[in-house]
């Protein structure tokens, strides 16, 4: 979970720096470069949404894994109890 936060923080910093440089360079750009900048910003926005979706899927998988671990631990405890009952 901590590594996800680190990745998200890193990507946020990169996105912020890109937007900062884009804003600084906007005053000197001609029309075609501004159009290209807008396309890149849209692409970054779509990628950001995809990253958030992937993070949600990762958290869902982590929850499923935690549930499976609990189920496995429960089954393991049951299997430890059953051999003891047979010995008695």
Biopython code that builds the backbone (N, CA, C, O; Angstrom):
import numpy as np
from Bio.PDB.StructureBuilder import StructureBuilder

atoms = [
    (1, "UNK", "N", (0.826, -1.185, 0.000)),
    (1, "UNK", "CA", (0.000, 0.000, 0.000)),
    (1, "UNK", "C", (0.872, 1.251, 0.000)),
    (1, "UNK", "O", (0.543, 2.246, -0.645)),
    (2, "UNK", "N", (1.982, 1.193, 0.725)),
    (2, "UNK", "CA", (2.867, 2.347, 0.797)),
    (2, "UNK", "C", (3.495, 2.638, -0.555)),
    (2, "UNK", "O", (3.674, 3.802, -0.913)),
    (3, "UNK", "N", (3.834, 1.596, -1.317)),
    (3, "UNK", "CA", (4.448, 1.802, -2.624)),
    (3, "UNK", "C", (3.467, 2.458, -3.593)),
    (3, "UNK", "O", (3.887, 3.240, -4.445)),
    (4, "UNK", "N", (2.186, 2.162, -3.485)),
    (4, "UNK", "CA", (1.198, 2.813, -4.339)),
    (4, "UNK", "C", (1.175, 4.309, -4.069)),
    (4, "UNK", "O", (1.125, 5.112, -5.001)),
    (5, "UNK", "N", (1.210, 4.681, -2.809)),
    (5, "UNK", "CA", (1.208, 6.094, -2.455)),
    (5, "UNK", "C", (2.445, 6.766, -3.015)),
    (5, "UNK", "O", (2.366, 7.888, -3.515)),
    (6, "UNK", "N", (3.567, 6.112, -2.943)),
    (6, "UNK", "CA", (4.806, 6.671, -3.461)),
    (6, "UNK", "C", (4.724, 6.862, -4.974)),
    (6, "UNK", "O", (5.148, 7.897, -5.487)),
    (7, "UNK", "N", (4.193, 5.896, -5.679)),
    (7, "UNK", "CA", (4.042, 6.004, -7.127)),
    (7, "UNK", "C", (3.103, 7.149, -7.465)),
    (7, "UNK", "O", (3.385, 7.947, -8.358)),
    (8, "UNK", "N", (1.987, 7.231, -6.751)),
    (8, "UNK", "CA", (1.023, 8.298, -7.020)),
    (8, "UNK", "C", (1.638, 9.660, -6.724)),
    (8, "UNK", "O", (1.428, 10.608, -7.481)),
    (9, "UNK", "N", (2.390, 9.772, -5.640)),
    (9, "UNK", "CA", (3.041, 11.034, -5.306)),
    (9, "UNK", "C", (4.047, 11.412, -6.378)),
    (9, "UNK", "O", (4.102, 12.567, -6.801)),
    (10, "UNK", "N", (4.835, 10.460, -6.814)),
    (10, "UNK", "CA", (5.826, 10.716, -7.857)),
    (10, "UNK", "C", (5.155, 11.194, -9.140)),
    (10, "UNK", "O", (5.595, 12.168, -9.751)),
    (11, "UNK", "N", (4.094, 10.510, -9.546)),
    (11, "UNK", "CA", (3.384, 10.906, -10.759)),
    (11, "UNK", "C", (2.729, 12.274, -10.607)),
    (11, "UNK", "O", (2.659, 13.040, -11.568)),
    (12, "UNK", "N", (2.253, 12.583, -9.412)),
    (12, "UNK", "CA", (1.667, 13.904, -9.171)),
    (12, "UNK", "C", (2.708, 14.997, -9.333)),
    (12, "UNK", "O", (2.424, 16.048, -9.906)),
    (13, "UNK", "N", (3.903, 14.757, -8.836)),
    (13, "UNK", "CA", (4.979, 15.744, -8.961)),
    (13, "UNK", "C", (5.349, 15.933, -10.425)),
    (13, "UNK", "O", (5.526, 17.063, -10.881)),
    (14, "UNK", "N", (5.465, 14.833, -11.165)),
    (14, "UNK", "CA", (5.789, 14.918, -12.592)),
    (14, "UNK", "C", (4.701, 15.702, -13.332)),
    (14, "UNK", "O", (5.000, 16.572, -14.149)),
    (15, "UNK", "N", (3.443, 15.385, -13.038)),
    (15, "UNK", "CA", (2.330, 16.082, -13.683)),
    (15, "UNK", "C", (2.354, 17.566, -13.345)),
    (15, "UNK", "O", (2.144, 18.407, -14.219)),
    (16, "UNK", "N", (2.607, 17.892, -12.084)),
    (16, "UNK", "CA", (2.672, 19.288, -11.667)),
    (16, "UNK", "C", (3.787, 20.026, -12.396)),
    (16, "UNK", "O", (3.579, 21.138, -12.883)),
    (17, "UNK", "N", (4.969, 19.418, -12.477)),
    (17, "UNK", "CA", (6.086, 20.061, -13.168)),
    (17, "UNK", "C", (5.783, 20.255, -14.648)),
    (17, "UNK", "O", (6.103, 21.297, -15.219)),
    (18, "UNK", "N", (5.168, 19.256, -15.268)),
    (18, "UNK", "CA", (4.811, 19.385, -16.676)),
    (18, "UNK", "C", (3.841, 20.540, -16.878)),
    (18, "UNK", "O", (4.010, 21.342, -17.796)),
    (19, "UNK", "N", (2.829, 20.625, -16.027)),
    (19, "UNK", "CA", (1.852, 21.709, -16.147)),
    (19, "UNK", "C", (2.506, 23.063, -15.885)),
    (19, "UNK", "O", (2.161, 24.050, -16.535)),
    (20, "UNK", "N", (3.438, 23.120, -14.945)),
    (20, "UNK", "CA", (4.139, 24.366, -14.646)),
    (20, "UNK", "C", (4.948, 24.823, -15.851)),
    (20, "UNK", "O", (4.869, 25.984, -16.253)),
    (21, "UNK", "N", (5.723, 23.913, -16.426)),
    (21, "UNK", "CA", (6.510, 24.275, -17.608)),
    (21, "UNK", "C", (5.609, 24.620, -18.790)),
    (21, "UNK", "O", (5.931, 25.504, -19.584)),
    (22, "UNK", "N", (4.494, 23.929, -18.903)),
    (22, "UNK", "CA", (3.555, 24.237, -19.987)),
    (22, "UNK", "C", (2.966, 25.632, -19.803)),
    (22, "UNK", "O", (2.800, 26.373, -20.772)),
    (23, "UNK", "N", (2.650, 25.987, -18.558)),
    (23, "UNK", "CA", (2.090, 27.314, -18.292)),
    (23, "UNK", "C", (3.123, 28.406, -18.552)),
    (23, "UNK", "O", (2.793, 29.466, -19.083)),
    (24, "UNK", "N", (4.356, 28.149, -18.183)),
    (24, "UNK", "CA", (5.418, 29.137, -18.415)),
    (24, "UNK", "C", (5.645, 29.321, -19.911)),
    (24, "UNK", "O", (5.820, 30.445, -20.380)),
    (25, "UNK", "N", (5.644, 28.227, -20.655)),
    (25, "UNK", "CA", (5.919, 28.301, -22.080)),
    (25, "UNK", "C", (4.745, 28.769, -22.921)),
    (25, "UNK", "O", (4.918, 29.049, -24.107)),
    (26, "UNK", "N", (3.554, 28.862, -22.339)),
    (26, "UNK", "CA", (2.364, 29.229, -23.099)),
    (26, "UNK", "C", (2.473, 30.623, -23.704)),
    (26, "UNK", "O", (1.996, 30.857, -24.814)),
    (27, "UNK", "N", (3.094, 31.541, -22.987)),
    (27, "UNK", "CA", (3.151, 32.920, -23.463)),
    (27, "UNK", "C", (4.003, 33.062, -24.723)),
    (27, "UNK", "O", (3.808, 34.002, -25.493)),
    (28, "UNK", "N", (4.937, 32.149, -24.942)),
    (28, "UNK", "CA", (5.814, 32.249, -26.116)),
    (28, "UNK", "C", (5.403, 31.323, -27.251)),
    (28, "UNK", "O", (6.033, 31.332, -28.308)),
    (29, "UNK", "N", (4.365, 30.528, -27.057)),
    (29, "UNK", "CA", (3.980, 29.542, -28.069)),
    (29, "UNK", "C", (3.121, 30.161, -29.160)),
    (29, "UNK", "O", (2.368, 31.105, -28.921)),
    (30, "UNK", "N", (3.248, 29.616, -30.351)),
    (30, "UNK", "CA", (2.318, 29.990, -31.412)),
    (30, "UNK", "C", (1.116, 29.046, -31.363)),
    (30, "UNK", "O", (1.048, 28.179, -30.492)),
    (31, "UNK", "N", (0.173, 29.204, -32.285)),
    (31, "UNK", "CA", (-1.073, 28.443, -32.245)),
    (31, "UNK", "C", (-0.901, 26.945, -32.337)),
    (31, "UNK", "O", (-1.568, 26.205, -31.615)),
    (32, "UNK", "N", (-0.009, 26.470, -33.221)),
    (32, "UNK", "CA", (0.147, 25.024, -33.393)),
    (32, "UNK", "C", (0.749, 24.377, -32.150)),
    (32, "UNK", "O", (0.379, 23.264, -31.777)),
    (33, "UNK", "N", (1.675, 25.082, -31.519)),
    (33, "UNK", "CA", (2.263, 24.527, -30.294)),
    (33, "UNK", "C", (1.248, 24.516, -29.160)),
    (33, "UNK", "O", (1.240, 23.593, -28.344)),
    (34, "UNK", "N", (0.404, 25.517, -29.101)),
    (34, "UNK", "CA", (-0.641, 25.521, -28.065)),
    (34, "UNK", "C", (-1.599, 24.355, -28.281)),
    (34, "UNK", "O", (-2.023, 23.705, -27.326)),
    (35, "UNK", "N", (-1.936, 24.097, -29.536)),
    (35, "UNK", "CA", (-2.813, 22.965, -29.838)),
    (35, "UNK", "C", (-2.146, 21.661, -29.404)),
    (35, "UNK", "O", (-2.795, 20.798, -28.813)),
    (36, "UNK", "N", (-0.874, 21.518, -29.691)),
    (36, "UNK", "CA", (-0.120, 20.316, -29.287)),
    (36, "UNK", "C", (-0.069, 20.200, -27.767)),
    (36, "UNK", "O", (-0.196, 19.107, -27.215)),
    (37, "UNK", "N", (0.117, 21.334, -27.096)),
    (37, "UNK", "CA", (0.137, 21.343, -25.630)),
    (37, "UNK", "C", (-1.210, 20.875, -25.077)),
    (37, "UNK", "O", (-1.258, 20.095, -24.126)),
    (38, "UNK", "N", (-2.305, 21.356, -25.677)),
    (38, "UNK", "CA", (-3.636, 20.938, -25.238)),
    (38, "UNK", "C", (-3.840, 19.438, -25.443)),
    (38, "UNK", "O", (-4.425, 18.767, -24.593)),
    (39, "UNK", "N", (-3.358, 18.914, -26.570)),
    (39, "UNK", "CA", (-3.449, 17.474, -26.813)),
    (39, "UNK", "C", (-2.677, 16.692, -25.757)),
    (39, "UNK", "O", (-3.153, 15.675, -25.253)),
    (40, "UNK", "N", (-1.487, 17.174, -25.428)),
    (40, "UNK", "CA", (-0.679, 16.493, -24.411)),
    (40, "UNK", "C", (-1.348, 16.555, -23.046)),
    (40, "UNK", "O", (-1.329, 15.575, -22.301)),
    (41, "UNK", "N", (-1.935, 17.687, -22.715)),
    (41, "UNK", "CA", (-2.637, 17.803, -21.435)),
    (41, "UNK", "C", (-3.814, 16.840, -21.382)),
    (41, "UNK", "O", (-4.054, 16.212, -20.351)),
    (42, "UNK", "N", (-4.557, 16.716, -22.492)),
    (42, "UNK", "CA", (-5.667, 15.763, -22.543)),
    (42, "UNK", "C", (-5.169, 14.334, -22.381)),
    (42, "UNK", "O", (-5.778, 13.539, -21.665)),
    (43, "UNK", "N", (-4.075, 14.010, -23.036)),
    (43, "UNK", "CA", (-3.506, 12.667, -22.927)),
    (43, "UNK", "C", (-3.057, 12.387, -21.489)),
    (43, "UNK", "O", (-3.280, 11.299, -20.960)),
    (44, "UNK", "N", (-2.424, 13.379, -20.869)),
    (44, "UNK", "CA", (-1.994, 13.215, -19.476)),
    (44, "UNK", "C", (-3.206, 12.999, -18.575)),
    (44, "UNK", "O", (-3.171, 12.167, -17.669)),
    (45, "UNK", "N", (-4.267, 13.745, -18.825)),
    (45, "UNK", "CA", (-5.479, 13.595, -18.017)),
    (45, "UNK", "C", (-6.057, 12.184, -18.165)),
    (45, "UNK", "O", (-6.446, 11.564, -17.176)),
    (46, "UNK", "N", (-6.113, 11.677, -19.408)),
    (46, "UNK", "CA", (-6.615, 10.318, -19.624)),
    (46, "UNK", "C", (-5.719, 9.284, -18.943)),
    (46, "UNK", "O", (-6.206, 8.324, -18.347)),
    (47, "UNK", "N", (-4.400, 9.494, -19.040)),
    (47, "UNK", "CA", (-3.476, 8.569, -18.373)),
    (47, "UNK", "C", (-3.660, 8.605, -16.866)),
    (47, "UNK", "O", (-3.578, 7.573, -16.201)),
    (48, "UNK", "N", (-3.907, 9.778, -16.334)),
    (48, "UNK", "CA", (-4.110, 9.912, -14.891)),
    (48, "UNK", "C", (-5.351, 9.140, -14.457)),
    (48, "UNK", "O", (-5.349, 8.478, -13.419)),
    (49, "UNK", "N", (-6.408, 9.229, -15.258)),
    (49, "UNK", "CA", (-7.627, 8.480, -14.956)),
    (49, "UNK", "C", (-7.343, 6.979, -15.011)),
    (49, "UNK", "O", (-7.818, 6.230, -14.158)),
    (50, "UNK", "N", (-6.578, 6.537, -16.000)),
    (50, "UNK", "CA", (-6.217, 5.120, -16.095)),
    (50, "UNK", "C", (-5.402, 4.677, -14.884)),
    (50, "UNK", "O", (-5.596, 3.574, -14.374)),
    (51, "UNK", "N", (-4.494, 5.529, -14.425)),
    (51, "UNK", "CA", (-3.689, 5.210, -13.241)),
    (51, "UNK", "C", (-4.591, 5.040, -12.029)),
    (51, "UNK", "O", (-4.403, 4.113, -11.240)),
    (52, "UNK", "N", (-5.566, 5.925, -11.876)),
    (52, "UNK", "CA", (-6.486, 5.811, -10.745)),
    (52, "UNK", "C", (-7.305, 4.525, -10.832)),
    (52, "UNK", "O", (-7.559, 3.882, -9.814)),
    (53, "UNK", "N", (-7.721, 4.145, -12.047)),
    (53, "UNK", "CA", (-8.463, 2.890, -12.219)),
    (53, "UNK", "C", (-7.593, 1.689, -11.844)),
    (53, "UNK", "O", (-8.057, 0.756, -11.188)),
    (54, "UNK", "N", (-6.343, 1.723, -12.263)),
    (54, "UNK", "CA", (-5.419, 0.639, -11.925)),
    (54, "UNK", "C", (-5.218, 0.566, -10.419)),
    (54, "UNK", "O", (-5.179, -0.525, -9.851)),
    (55, "UNK", "N", (-5.090, 1.721, -9.765)),
    (55, "UNK", "CA", (-4.940, 1.727, -8.312)),
    (55, "UNK", "C", (-6.168, 1.134, -7.635)),
    (55, "UNK", "O", (-6.042, 0.407, -6.650)),
    (56, "UNK", "N", (-7.362, 1.439, -8.159)),
    (56, "UNK", "CA", (-8.578, 0.860, -7.590)),
    (56, "UNK", "C", (-8.582, -0.653, -7.773)),
    (56, "UNK", "O", (-8.956, -1.385, -6.857)),
    (57, "UNK", "N", (-8.167, -1.130, -8.949)),
    (57, "UNK", "CA", (-8.117, -2.571, -9.186)),
    (57, "UNK", "C", (-7.105, -3.239, -8.262)),
    (57, "UNK", "O", (-7.347, -4.337, -7.762)),
    (58, "UNK", "N", (-5.978, -2.581, -8.038)),
    (58, "UNK", "CA", (-4.967, -3.128, -7.133)),
    (58, "UNK", "C", (-5.529, -3.241, -5.728)),
    (58, "UNK", "O", (-5.327, -4.255, -5.060)),
    (59, "UNK", "N", (-6.235, -2.210, -5.270)),
    (59, "UNK", "CA", (-6.792, -2.269, -3.918)),
    (59, "UNK", "C", (-7.867, -3.350, -3.822)),
    (59, "UNK", "O", (-7.988, -4.007, -2.788)),
    (60, "UNK", "N", (-8.655, -3.545, -4.895)),
    (60, "UNK", "CA", (-9.634, -4.632, -4.894)),
    (60, "UNK", "C", (-8.937, -5.986, -4.803)),
    (60, "UNK", "O", (-9.370, -6.860, -4.052)),
    (61, "UNK", "N", (-7.867, -6.159, -5.560)),
    (61, "UNK", "CA", (-7.124, -7.420, -5.529)),
    (61, "UNK", "C", (-6.482, -7.647, -4.159)),
    (61, "UNK", "O", (-6.438, -8.776, -3.671)),
    (62, "UNK", "N", (-5.988, -6.579, -3.544)),
    (62, "UNK", "CA", (-5.420, -6.713, -2.203)),
    (62, "UNK", "C", (-6.492, -7.151, -1.211)),
    (62, "UNK", "O", (-6.225, -7.967, -0.329)),
    (63, "UNK", "N", (-7.713, -6.608, -1.351)),
    (63, "UNK", "CA", (-8.807, -7.004, -0.470)),
    (63, "UNK", "C", (-9.172, -8.465, -0.697)),
    (63, "UNK", "O", (-9.396, -9.203, 0.263)),
    (64, "UNK", "N", (-9.234, -8.889, -1.955)),
    (64, "UNK", "CA", (-9.523, -10.295, -2.251)),
    (64, "UNK", "C", (-8.438, -11.200, -1.683)),
    (64, "UNK", "O", (-8.729, -12.267, -1.142)),
    (65, "UNK", "N", (-7.184, -10.768, -1.808)),
    (65, "UNK", "CA", (-6.077, -11.549, -1.270)),
    (65, "UNK", "C", (-6.181, -11.661, 0.248)),
    (65, "UNK", "O", (-5.939, -12.728, 0.813)),
    (66, "UNK", "N", (-6.539, -10.561, 0.907)),
    (66, "UNK", "CA", (-6.698, -10.595, 2.362)),
    (66, "UNK", "C", (-7.821, -11.554, 2.750)),
    (66, "UNK", "O", (-7.689, -12.302, 3.718)),
    (67, "UNK", "N", (-8.924, -11.538, 2.002)),
    (67, "UNK", "CA", (-10.028, -12.455, 2.284)),
    (67, "UNK", "C", (-9.604, -13.906, 2.077)),
    (67, "UNK", "O", (-9.954, -14.773, 2.877)),
    (68, "UNK", "N", (-8.859, -14.172, 1.018)),
    (68, "UNK", "CA", (-8.380, -15.535, 0.773)),
    (68, "UNK", "C", (-7.418, -15.992, 1.863)),
    (68, "UNK", "O", (-7.435, -17.157, 2.263)),
    (69, "UNK", "N", (-6.582, -15.079, 2.342)),
    (69, "UNK", "CA", (-5.668, -15.437, 3.432)),
    (69, "UNK", "C", (-6.439, -15.794, 4.694)),
    (69, "UNK", "O", (-6.096, -16.749, 5.390)),
    (70, "UNK", "N", (-7.495, -15.015, 4.988)),
    (70, "UNK", "CA", (-8.315, -15.319, 6.159)),
    (70, "UNK", "C", (-8.994, -16.674, 5.992)),
    (70, "UNK", "O", (-9.040, -17.470, 6.930)),
    (71, "UNK", "N", (-9.514, -16.933, 4.807)),
    (71, "UNK", "CA", (-10.164, -18.210, 4.545)),
    (71, "UNK", "C", (-9.160, -19.359, 4.666)),
    (71, "UNK", "O", (-9.478, -20.402, 5.239)),
    (72, "UNK", "N", (-7.966, -19.175, 4.135)),
    (72, "UNK", "CA", (-6.922, -20.192, 4.217)),
    (72, "UNK", "C", (-6.537, -20.450, 5.674)),
    (72, "UNK", "O", (-6.394, -21.600, 6.090)),
    (73, "UNK", "N", (-6.372, -19.370, 6.446)),
    (73, "UNK", "CA", (-6.039, -19.540, 7.864)),
    (73, "UNK", "C", (-7.140, -20.299, 8.597)),
    (73, "UNK", "O", (-6.857, -21.148, 9.442)),
    (74, "UNK", "N", (-8.397, -19.993, 8.273)),
    (74, "UNK", "CA", (-9.513, -20.703, 8.895)),
    (74, "UNK", "C", (-9.509, -22.174, 8.535)),
    (74, "UNK", "O", (-9.723, -23.020, 9.403)),
    (75, "UNK", "N", (-9.271, -22.495, 7.279)),
    (75, "UNK", "CA", (-9.216, -23.896, 6.854)),
    (75, "UNK", "C", (-8.033, -24.620, 7.484)),
    (75, "UNK", "O", (-8.128, -25.796, 7.835)),
    (76, "UNK", "N", (-6.930, -23.913, 7.623)),
    (76, "UNK", "CA", (-5.751, -24.520, 8.231)),
    (76, "UNK", "C", (-6.021, -24.849, 9.703)),
    (76, "UNK", "O", (-5.607, -25.898, 10.195)),
    (77, "UNK", "N", (-6.713, -23.953, 10.395)),
    (77, "UNK", "CA", (-7.054, -24.211, 11.801)),
    (77, "UNK", "C", (-8.008, -25.389, 11.912)),
    (77, "UNK", "O", (-7.875, -26.212, 12.818)),
    (78, "UNK", "N", (-8.976, -25.479, 10.992)),
    (78, "UNK", "CA", (-9.908, -26.604, 10.999)),
    (78, "UNK", "C", (-9.175, -27.924, 10.764)),
    (78, "UNK", "O", (-9.493, -28.930, 11.399)),
    (79, "UNK", "N", (-8.208, -27.926, 9.866)),
    (79, "UNK", "CA", (-7.486, -29.164, 9.578)),
    (79, "UNK", "C", (-6.592, -29.560, 10.747)),
    (79, "UNK", "O", (-6.303, -30.744, 10.922)),
    (80, "UNK", "N", (-6.151, -28.599, 11.547)),
    (80, "UNK", "CA", (-5.355, -28.919, 12.735)),
    (80, "UNK", "C", (-6.231, -29.513, 13.827)),
    (80, "UNK", "O", (-5.776, -30.363, 14.593)),
    (81, "UNK", "N", (-7.474, -29.080, 13.906)),
    (81, "UNK", "CA", (-8.389, -29.578, 14.936)),
    (81, "UNK", "C", (-8.844, -31.000, 14.609)),
    (81, "UNK", "O", (-8.933, -31.824, 15.518)),
    (82, "UNK", "N", (-9.129, -31.313, 13.370)),
    (82, "UNK", "CA", (-9.660, -32.620, 12.984)),
    (82, "UNK", "C", (-8.722, -33.777, 13.306)),
    (82, "UNK", "O", (-9.208, -34.788, 13.812)),
    (83, "UNK", "N", (-7.411, -33.708, 13.051)),
    (83, "UNK", "CA", (-6.550, -34.842, 13.424)),
    (83, "UNK", "C", (-6.533, -35.090, 14.932)),
    (83, "UNK", "O", (-6.410, -36.237, 15.362)),
    (84, "UNK", "N", (-6.654, -34.054, 15.729)),
    (84, "UNK", "CA", (-6.672, -34.233, 17.179)),
    (84, "UNK", "C", (-7.927, -34.976, 17.607)),
    (84, "UNK", "O", (-7.873, -35.789, 18.530)),
    (85, "UNK", "N", (-9.057, -34.717, 16.956)),
    (85, "UNK", "CA", (-10.300, -35.407, 17.288)),
    (85, "UNK", "C", (-10.201, -36.892, 16.951)),
    (85, "UNK", "O", (-10.753, -37.724, 17.671)),
    (86, "UNK", "N", (-9.512, -37.233, 15.878)),
    (86, "UNK", "CA", (-9.367, -38.630, 15.474)),
    (86, "UNK", "C", (-8.510, -39.408, 16.467)),
    (86, "UNK", "O", (-8.757, -40.593, 16.691)),
    (87, "UNK", "N", (-7.505, -38.762, 17.067)),
    (87, "UNK", "CA", (-6.616, -39.435, 18.004)),
    (87, "UNK", "C", (-7.336, -39.796, 19.292)),
    (87, "UNK", "O", (-7.012, -40.803, 19.922)),
    (88, "UNK", "N", (-8.294, -38.996, 19.685)),
    (88, "UNK", "CA", (-9.026, -39.259, 20.932)),
    (88, "UNK", "C", (-9.965, -40.392, 20.724)),
    (88, "UNK", "O", (-10.680, -40.778, 21.649)),
]
sb = StructureBuilder()
sb.init_structure("model")
sb.init_model(0)
sb.init_chain("A")
sb.init_seg("    ")
for serial, (resi, resn, name, xyz) in enumerate(atoms, 1):
    if name == "N":
        sb.init_residue(resn, " ", resi, " ")
    sb.init_atom(name, np.array(xyz, "f"), 0.0, 1.0, " ", f" {name:<3s}", serial, name[0])
structure = sb.get_structure()
